[in-house]
Amino acid sequence: MRKRGLALLLMAMVGTTLLGCSKKAETTKDNNVTSNETISSTENVEPTSVKLSVWGPSEDQDPQYGEWLNTMCNKFNEEHPEWDIAFTYGVCTESDAKKLVPQDIDAAADVFLFSSTGLENLCQANSLSQLGGKYLDSINENYPKVLVDGLMYEDGGVYGIPMTTNTFFMYYDKSVFSEEDVKSLEAMLQKGKVAIPLTDGFYSSAFYLGAGCTFFGEDGRDRNAGINLGGDNAVAVTDYLVDLVSNPNMVVATPADAIAMMREGNVNAYLCGTWQAEQTKEILGDNFGVAALPSFNLNGTDTQMSPFGSSKAIGVKSTTKYPEVAIELAMYLGGYEGQKLHYETRNYVPCYNDLLKDANIQADIVVKADAYTIANIAVPRSNFTEMSYFWTPAESFGTELRDGVITHDNAKAKTEAFNVSANSSGIQ
């Protein structure tokens, strides 16, 4: 396969570079600072001309948002006098990359941003470079395991560098709930109204995952295991949710509807990710609270809700003419300084371990809740395309829960039917 051959070529190139340019210093752990020795040893050497194309969302190239992508690429060029890089930029969102890159790999960018949930589409088209050697060591050392797992394909290779997270947690009104209250869903429902989007499988799955159900195995990479929403644990969760929707303090609402209800004073807490943080803070002011998902009491046992965790990532195309430069740039964009500037310009929650220890970032309660979730309770969201089978049955199942169609009497049959539908494309 092209990606495997490139991985071997890259390892060979790295070895040649280190042997042939022994005075060239290694970059620091965050891949952002080049030593004075490097500069002095190359200042009399004609730099190698390199042409790199880079794709990212328009906001990352917009002066209004600090031109994060252009700024970081220019800094990378300045810090590498051994290369004279001419950059060209294109607009492509992380979610669109899985469709656009495979259409014409040679015409695609050398370095591009993508969603880890689209990894299989990119790998099936042999359009991503597998990362190995010192790069893989750095990824394993500097990023949360759940995100690295989400960028690992079923062949065991890692194909991207995490840039930011995609998970969810809870926003709450501190005038209604204490820090102790928000650890337990039952405790919260005694004091105020909690909105949960049960008609969206992205959120409702946290109950089933917490009870031990799995999506393509424990790590999301066992295709043959499929989606496992069967057995007594899953039925127990469905029974729990039947009672939950009958609680007058439980509101089934999307995050967009929930924040509108919070503005009106009709909801005191809701589940969502980072994308509604600023709006919620504006509503709650000094009472703005953020916490990891609570536990729920399942048949007398406190059970931690477990959300999916995935990432937006940076990848290198398999046919790039400059693999070493392209991978170094990708590591740089996803490294300490790259994520720091992304946080400062666009409020992208960082996931680089050392950056998360920064005092200013630790003071951000949204980042703190997100980082805790990713490090402690999130489950890798599988990048298999079969995950797409789950969302429509989950929506139907959640709607039936909300509307009272699912009861204790039919919970087992309904859960088993849900499990079958979640593992089927619907095409006979």
Secondary structure, 3 states (H helix, E strand, C coil): CHHHHHHHHHHHHHHHHHHHCCCCCCCCCCCCCCCHHHHHHHCCCCCEEEEEEEEECHHHHCHHHCCHHHHHHHHHHHCCCCEEEEEEEEECCCCCHHHHHHHCHHHCCCEEEEEHHHHHHHHHCCCECCECHHHHHHHHHHCCHHHHHHCECCCCCECCEEEEEECCEEEEECCCCCCCHHHEHHHHHCCCCEEECCCCHHHHHHHHHHCCCEECCCCCCCHHHCEECCHHHHHHHHHHHHHHHCCCCEEECCHHHHHHHHHHCCCCEEEECHHHHHHHHHHHHHHEEEECCCEEEECCEEEECCCEEEEEEEEEECCCCCHHHHHHHHHHHCCHHHHHHHHHHHCCCCCCHHHHCCHHHHCCHHHHHHHHHHHHHCEECCCCHHHHHHHHHHHHHHHHHHCCCCCCCCHHHHHHHHHHHHCCCCCC
